[in-house]
């Protein structure tokens, strides 16, 4: 839509140039536009219209507050990636043994475009089955997805150094996004140091553990686990941009719908778990008001932080209530099966 600095790996530009030589630049742009619009429509159907999605339309609509016009009109390739990840994730809940591997392959391919998309591998960590299989799937996806970036970043060339400098400026300074890097920016902290990197690993680790506790402790179905992984995968994207929030809501609704049976140790926690849908809707309204008064750079970051805290609180309650189920899953014993 407008000139922009190219921050992806060179092989992506080389691939685009190869396709442009085959189709011509105009035809390639037209083809991309068709695929892009199809991806938008597919995401809309998957999230809001698909009857098998574990949430009602009324419960899902508030999360549309996170979407802005830029999420659509920029034409970012992230939309294609989120659509591919969202649909392939449904295979994880299927009875096909190869379903999780297809999902991992697609996430790895998207991770080679934007490594931050590897947070979606949380889906396979929350799936039903052996903990060994989950870790093998996760490790395979992480290695395959990170390999192109790591090899290029460490090749020592002038182009590699220029790419790292450009990426560092755009990611850490100019547009840190609406999640972890954005939170650091909100509090005036630097995001490009080793301490910030360790902080992110700690945050992502805690959110993953909370999701695992929720999935096992609340005995979520196969389909619910998939949506939980997708939503937490979005929250764990360290540089969350407007085109990355499509899949943020349904897994959070799943948490709210299933956590009311938990026992709480305080009145505040009891209110949070009993009024989960109200808490989530209030956060969405906060985002909507912030965007309306042009404070979205602040309110959206606060909202994603609040959503992450909500997940951590419910995850803590789940572990406190049913530690046996969680430890059973970690000790490789077969989990109780529930209907997908």
N, C-alpha and C positions, 0 to 999 in steps of 0.2 A: 504493500500500500504506500510505502514511503521509503526513502533511502535509510539504511541502517548499517551499523557496524556488524560484521560477520564474526560471531564468537564461537562457532562450532568447529569441530575438528576438520582439517583440510580434506579428509576423504569424503566428507559430506558435500563439500563444494565440488570435488572432482566427480562425484556421482551425479550431481546436478548438471555439471557441464557435459558429461557423457550423454545424459538423457536429452539435454538441449540439442546436442548434435544429431540425435536420432529423430526427435519430434519437431525440432525448431523451438525457439524460445517462446513464441506466442502460443503455439499449440501446447507446450509443456505447462505454461501458466494456466491455460484453459483447463487442462487435465487436472492440475493441482487444485484449481478452484472447484471443480466438480467433486473431487475426492474430499475436499475440505467441507463443502456444504453437506455432503452425504454423512461425514463424520459428525457434524453438528446435529443433524437430524437423528442419527443413530444414538447419540448420547441422550438427546431429549427423550427418545422412546425408551431407552434402557432405564433412565432415572425416573421419569415421571409417568410413563404410560404402560410400562410392562407390568402385567397383573401379578406375575410371580415374584416381583420385588417385595421384600419383607417390610413394607411400610405403606401407609395410605398416602394419597396425594396431598391431603391436608397436612400430614406430618412432614412431608418432604418439601413442600412449596416454600416455607420460610428460608431455607438455605439458598434459594435463588437470590437472596439479598447479597450474597458474596459475589455474584456475577455482575460484571460491568460491561459496558458496550465495547471496551477495548478487548475483552475476552473473545469477542466475535470478529470485529472488523480488522484486527491486526493480521489475521490469517496465519497465526503462528503454528508451526508444525506440532507443537505440544498437543493441540486439539486432536490431531490424527493419532498421536501416541496414547492419549487418555482413552480414546474410543477403542483402540486395539486392545489396550490393557483391560478395560472394563468388560468387553465381550469375552476375551480369552479367559478372564477370571472365572466366568461361569463354568468353564470346563473343569475347574478344580473341584467343584461340588458335584460333578457328574460321576457316573460309574466307570468311565473309561480310564484305564490305568495310565494312558498317555496324556490325559487332560492336564495334570499339573506341569508336565514337561513342556507342553505347548505354551502354557502360560509363562513359564520361566524363560523360554526361548524368546518370546515376544517382549517381556520386560527387559531382558538382556539387550535385545536389539534397540529398544527405546533408550536404554541406559547408555548405549554407545553414542547416541545423539545427545542426550542430557543425562549425565550420571546420576543426578538427583532423583530420577525416576526409579532408581533401584530400591527406593523405600517401599515400593509396591510389593517387594518380595516378602513383606510382612504377611501377605495372604497365605503363603505356604507354611509359615511358622504357626499360623493359627488353625490350619486345616486338621481334620481328623486323621488319625493314623499314627504310626510309629514316629517317635521323636527323631530317630535316626534318618528316616526318609525325609522329614521336614528339613533337617539340617543339611542333608545332601542336596536337596533341591535349592535351598537358600544359598549354600556355598557355590554351587554350580552357576546360578544366575549372577551372583556377585562377581565371581571371577570373570565370566564371559562379558558381563556388562562393563566392568572397569578396565579390562585389558587394553582396548584401543586407546583410551585416554591415558593410562599409565605409560604405555609404550611411547606414545608421542611426547608426553610431558617430560620423559626422562631421556629422550634421544640426544639432547645436548645441542640441537641445531639452533641457528638464529631465529628461524621461524617459530620453533617451539617456545623460545624465550619471549618473543613478541606476543605470541598467543597467550602465554601465562600472564604477562603484564596487562594485556587488554582485558582478559577475563577477570583478573583481580580487580581492576578499576570498576568494571560494570557490576560485578557481583557484590563486592564488599563496600563500594563507595557510592556509586551513582544510583543503582536500583537494588537494594538489599532484599526487597520483597516483603511479604506480609507474615512471615513466620519467624524461624529462629534468628536468621541474620537481621530481619527487621526489628525483632525485639532488642537485640544488642544495639542497633542504631537508635532505637527509641530511648534507651537508657544511656546513650552516649558512649558505648563501649566499642572497641575495635573488634572486627569480625575476622581479620586476616591473620591472626596469630595462632600459635600452637595451643594456647589456653582456650581460645574460642573453639578450636577444633575438638579438643577434649570435652569441652562443655557440650558440644553437639552430640558426640558419641554417648555421653552420659544421659542427655535428654532422650535421644532415640532409643537407648537401651531401656530406660525406665518406662517409656511409652509402650515399647514392645512387651516388656514384662507385664505391664498393666493389661494390655490386650490379651496376652496369653492367659492371665488369671481370669479375665472376664470370659473368654471363650471356654475354658475348661471348668471354671467354677460355676458358671451359669448354664453349662451343658448346652451351648448354642448348637443349632442345626448346622449342617454343612453349608447351606446357603447363607445363613446369618454370619458364619465365620468369614466367608468370602467378603461380604460387605463390610464387616468390621475391619478386615485387613485393608480394604481399599480406602476407607475413610481415615484410618490411622496412617496409612501410607501417604495420604495427602497432607495430613498434619505434620508428618516428619520431613517433608520436603523442606530443606533449610532455606531455600530462596523461593518461597511460594509466590507465584505471579497470578495475575487475574485470570489467565487462561489455564490455570492448574487446579481450579477449585470445583470442577464439575462433580466429582465423585465424593465430595466431603461429607454429605449429610446422612446418607442412609444408614451407615454403620453406627453413627451416633444415636440415631433413632432406635436402632436395635438394642443398644446399651440401655437406653431409657426404658424401653418396653420390658426388658428382662431383668432389670436390677431391683425391682420393687420388692422382691421376696427376700432380699438381703437384710440382715439385722445390722443396725447402725449403733455406734458407740456414743453418739452425741446427737443433740437435737438438730444441729446444722447438717450433719451427714444424713440424718433421717429425712430431713426436708429435701436435700439434694437428690436422694435416690427415689423418693416418692414423687417429687415434682420435676423429674428429669425432662419431660417434654416441655414443661413451662420454662425451665432453665435454658434449654436449647433455643426455644422460640424467642426468649428475651434477648439472648445474645445476637440472634439474627436481626431482631428489631433494632438493636443498638448499631449494628453494621449499616442497616438501611438508613437510619437517621444520620449517621456519620457521612455516608455518601451523599445524602441530600443536601447537607450543609457544607460540603466540600472539606470534610475532615477525615475522609477515608484513609489517608496515609497513617492516621493514628488509630482510628476506631477499629479497622480491620485487623491490625496487629494485636490490639488489646483483645479482640474477639477470638482470634486463633489461640492466643495464650490462655484465655478463659476456657475454651473447648479442651485444650490439652490438660488443664488442671482438672476439669470435670472427669476426663478419662482416667487420670491418675487416682482421683479420689474413689471412683467406683472400682477401679482395679484393686486398690488397697482394701476396700470393703470385701470384695470377692475373695481375696486371699485370706483375710481374717475369718471369714465365714466358713469356707470350705477348703482349707489347706490340703486336706487329704486328696481331693480330686486333682488338684494342681500338681502335687508331688507325685501322684500316680502317673500322670501324663509325662512328667520329667523322668520317671524311673523306668520308662519303656514298657510299662504294662498296658495292654490294650484298653483304650478308653471305652466308656459306655457309648454305644451307638445311638444316635437320634435321627429321626426322619429328616431328610433334606427339605 
